Amino acid sequence: MKKPYDCEHRGPDIEEKEKFLKPCPFCGGSAWIDEIPPHTHVFFTDIPDCDGESFVFCENCSAAVSADTTDEVISLWNRRA
């Protein structure tokens, strides 16, 4: 699956979990997962620490959802109205 950029924090477990993603509910395109690991902002000290977050993006139409964990974001993405 094509990713817009190569993230060094993307491990093989993320690629394995991507196999469970349904196609985009809007266009039928393929989806991919990205995670922002927990971190502290060093240069911009007025920004609060990040507890981490996960995202699913459609590589075709750019639809996206976010959640606190990878399992949560997969569940949100795969849920259909």
C-alpha positions as CSV (number, residue, x, y, z in Angstrom):
1,M,0.0,0.0,0.0
2,K,1.4,3.4,-1.0
3,K,2.1,5.8,1.9
4,P,2.6,9.5,1.4
5,Y,5.7,9.4,3.5
6,D,7.8,6.8,5.3
7,C,7.5,7.1,9.0
8,E,10.3,5.6,11.1
9,H,7.8,4.9,13.9
10,R,5.7,2.7,11.7
11,G,6.4,-0.8,12.8
12,P,5.4,-4.2,11.2
13,D,2.5,-4.4,13.7
14,I,0.9,-1.4,12.0
15,E,1.2,-2.9,8.6
16,E,-0.3,-6.2,10.0
17,K,-3.3,-4.2,11.5
18,E,-3.9,-2.4,8.1
19,K,-5.0,-5.7,6.7
20,F,-8.2,-5.4,8.8
21,L,-9.2,-2.0,7.5
22,K,-12.3,-1.9,5.3
23,P,-12.2,0.2,2.1
24,C,-13.1,3.9,2.4
25,P,-16.8,4.4,3.0
26,F,-16.8,7.4,0.6
27,C,-14.8,6.3,-2.4
28,G,-13.9,2.7,-1.9
29,G,-10.1,3.5,-1.8
30,S,-7.5,1.8,0.3
31,A,-6.8,3.0,3.8
32,W,-3.6,3.2,5.9
33,I,-2.8,3.8,9.5
34,D,-0.4,6.3,11.1
35,E,0.5,6.8,14.7
36,I,1.9,9.7,16.6
37,P,3.9,8.3,19.5
38,P,3.7,10.0,23.0
39,H,6.1,12.9,23.2
40,T,7.0,16.1,24.9
41,H,7.4,19.3,23.0
42,V,10.9,20.6,23.7
43,F,11.1,23.7,21.6
44,F,7.5,24.9,22.0
45,T,7.1,24.6,25.8
46,D,3.6,26.2,25.8
47,I,2.2,23.2,23.9
48,P,1.0,20.4,26.2
49,D,2.6,17.0,26.1
50,C,1.1,14.6,23.5
51,D,-0.2,11.3,24.9
52,G,-0.1,9.8,21.4
53,E,-2.8,9.4,18.7
54,S,-3.7,7.1,15.8
55,F,-5.1,8.0,12.4
56,V,-6.6,6.2,9.5
57,F,-6.5,8.0,6.1
58,C,-7.9,7.1,2.7
59,E,-5.1,7.3,0.1
60,N,-7.6,8.2,-2.6
61,C,-10.0,10.9,-1.2
62,S,-8.1,11.9,2.0
63,A,-11.0,11.0,4.3
64,A,-9.7,10.4,7.8
65,V,-10.5,9.5,11.4
66,S,-8.5,9.8,14.6
67,A,-8.6,8.1,18.0
68,D,-6.4,7.6,21.1
69,T,-5.3,4.1,20.1
70,T,-4.8,2.1,16.9
71,D,-7.5,-0.4,17.9
72,E,-10.0,2.4,18.5
73,V,-9.3,4.1,15.2
74,I,-9.6,0.8,13.3
75,S,-13.0,0.2,14.9
76,L,-14.1,3.8,14.0
77,W,-13.0,3.5,10.4
78,N,-14.7,0.1,10.0
79,R,-18.0,1.2,11.5
80,R,-20.6,1.9,8.9
81,A,-23.8,3.8,9.5
